[in-house]
Amino acid sequence: MALIVQKYGGSSVGDADMIRGVARRIGREKGRGTDIVAVVSAMGDTTDDLIELATSVSGGAPDPRELDLLLSTGELVSCTLLAMAVRALGYDAVGLSGFQAGIRTDTTYGRARISEVDTSRMRKELEEGNLVIVAGFQGVTDEMDVTTLGRGGSDTTAVALAAALGAQRCEVYTDVDGIYTADPNTVAEARKLDEIGYEEMLELASYGAKMHPRAIELGAFYDVPIYVASSRNETPGTLIHGGARKGMEQRVKVTGIAHDLNVAKITLQGVPDRPGIAAAVLEPLADQAISVDTIVQNASVENLTDLSFTVTRTDAAKALEVVKPVAEEVGARALTADNGVSKVSIVGSGMQNAPGYASRMFRALADEGINIDMITTSEIRITCIIGDDRVKDAVRCLHRAFQLEREE
């Protein structure tokens, strides 16, 4: 039998009626002769509610190990409820925690990475005719401590299971109909994409689109097609796969506009311009598992320079705490953080070697009166750091500038 892994986000299992709707969808697929492994997130805002509760009882700093154990319960609730709903429809089903599903991780609490997946239990249940429902977002260390994979971790769980099981594809069901050229809540003219390649989707996902970047990376590495669609209707979604662009050299085209509000900029002012400063600043952040994105170092004036970089806004306070002693050690004149910035990006294959895309982007922002703070690029992306009060304006003007509402 064909095997498909399906993932249902928190907005798809928000209450009992929604859970029953998901159960019916899974049952219909089983009735077509397909084996199903379904991965579920916690119901609605459960994770946020648990974090708030943990913060309250711990005085603001919950222990990372205990917090992961607590947060894992959210997915266990939706997993078991969905298994019950599927059974109520007359299908055999079994709910499995991340541990029972064989998901092993490292020990980085709050953002653990999957090290391996032992599929023996899942295969046994499938061979016995069961629909397998797995709690997403979680795994277990070699010491049997429960870990969580970070925000959006259920996407990663689903793609990892699809790769390990050799599934035909991974289907991600959420509250949107697919991947759009921009956030449809921001740009009314945004157009849904029928398909998109892994590389472009990874850039869109990294800068705010509806998919977790780690899930896209896994899909690309193991060549797992990922289908993104709505759990609330049967409208065709978007297929993310490796064959989205055919031909030797396709005409360059902007695929979409992404934005990310979860950004903070940290600046060390008046840093001595000598070898090793950047390493001294960034290495402690890496040791604390804090990811740094955009990095800009100004030209030296009188052997002093400014070094700026961005982190997620949720990591900003911790990043400042880590960098402060380094700033004092290297003799920086000041250390500042700015939580009032965001990212806006244009994404399209081959832009690095095609003239005109950067200037067109910058002209569109200038005409809208939007100031650019920092710029970073990749082969298929140009990203600007701007004030977060102008993000929606930026997304709309760029969508118009690159005419993404029209088929070309």
Secondary structure, 3 states (H helix, E strand, C coil): CEEEEEEECHHHCCCHHHHHHHHHHHHHHHHCCEEEEEEECCCCCHHHHHHHHHHHHCCCCCCHHHHHHHHHHHHHHHHHHHHHHHHHCCCCEEEECCCCCCEEECCCCCCCCEEEECCHHHHHHHHCCCEEEEECCEEECCCCCEEECCCCHHHHHHHHHHHHHCCCEEEEEECCCCCECCCCCCCCCCCECCEEEHHHHHHHHHCCCCCCHHHHHHHHHHCCCEEEEECCCCCCCEEEECCCCCCCCCCCCCCEEEEEEEEEEEEEEEEECCCCHHHHHHHHHHHCCCCCCCEEECCCECCEEEEEEEECHHHHHHHHHHHHHHHHHHCCCEEEEEEEEEEEEEECCCHHHCCCHHHHHHHHHHHCCCCCCEEEEECCEEEEEEEHHHHHHHHHHHHHHCCCCCCC
